[in-house]
Amino acid sequence: MQDYNYVWANCFEITLELSCCKYPPASELQKEWENNRESLLTFIEKVHIGVKGFVKDAVTGVGLENATIAVAGIAHNITAGK
């Protein structure tokens, strides 16, 4: 689903794994939180860096579908949705 959303919906999903143990015992959850707290908080702070909004026609104000958004110096274009 992550690949589909990235390619077709401009949605970048991630999976975070905090330890090598898929089901850590409840007694170790506090330790996992402490080990990963700063990294998780830093990630949350950085998550909204970028461009967001609507692409509209400058004259009519109508939304533009499939408009390509290119930023100089960034090699990854974004295509607007519907």
C-alpha positions in Angstrom: 0.0 0.0 0.0 2.9 2.4 0.7 4.2 2.2 -2.9 0.7 2.6 -4.4 0.0 5.7 -2.2 3.4 7.3 -3.0 3.0 6.8 -6.8 -0.7 7.5 -7.2 -1.7 9.7 -4.3 1.4 11.7 -3.5 1.1 10.3 0.0 4.3 9.1 1.6 3.6 6.5 4.2 6.2 5.0 6.5 6.5 2.1 8.9 8.4 2.7 12.1 9.9 -0.3 13.9 11.2 0.6 17.4 12.9 -2.7 18.2 13.8 -6.0 16.6 11.1 -7.6 18.7 7.7 -7.5 17.0 5.8 -8.0 20.3 7.9 -6.7 23.1 6.6 -7.5 26.6 4.6 -4.8 28.3 7.4 -4.4 30.9 9.8 -3.2 28.1 7.5 -0.6 26.5 8.6 2.2 28.7 12.3 1.4 27.8 11.4 1.4 24.1 9.7 4.8 24.4 12.7 6.2 26.3 15.1 4.8 23.6 13.2 6.3 20.8 11.5 9.4 22.2 13.8 12.1 20.9 13.9 10.5 17.4 10.2 10.2 17.2 9.6 13.8 18.4 12.2 15.1 15.9 10.5 13.2 13.1 7.1 14.6 14.0 8.5 18.2 14.0 10.0 17.6 10.5 7.0 15.9 9.0 5.3 19.1 7.7 8.2 20.6 6.0 7.4 21.0 2.3 4.6 22.2 0.1 1.0 21.7 0.7 -2.2 23.3 -0.6 -4.2 23.5 -3.8 -3.1 24.3 -7.3 -5.6 26.8 -8.9 -5.9 28.7 -12.1 -4.7 32.2 -11.5 -7.6 33.8 -13.4 -10.6 31.6 -12.6 -9.5 30.1 -9.3 -10.6 26.7 -10.5 -8.6 23.7 -9.2 -6.1 22.2 -11.7 -5.9 18.4 -11.9 -2.6 16.7 -12.6 -0.6 19.9 -12.6 3.2 19.2 -12.3 4.9 21.0 -9.5 8.6 21.4 -10.0 11.0 23.1 -7.6 14.5 24.2 -8.8 17.2 22.1 -7.1 14.9 19.2 -6.2 14.9 16.3 -8.6 11.4 15.0 -7.6 8.4 16.6 -9.2 4.9 16.3 -7.6 1.7 15.9 -9.5 -1.4 17.6 -8.1 -4.4 15.4 -7.4 -8.1 16.1 -8.3 
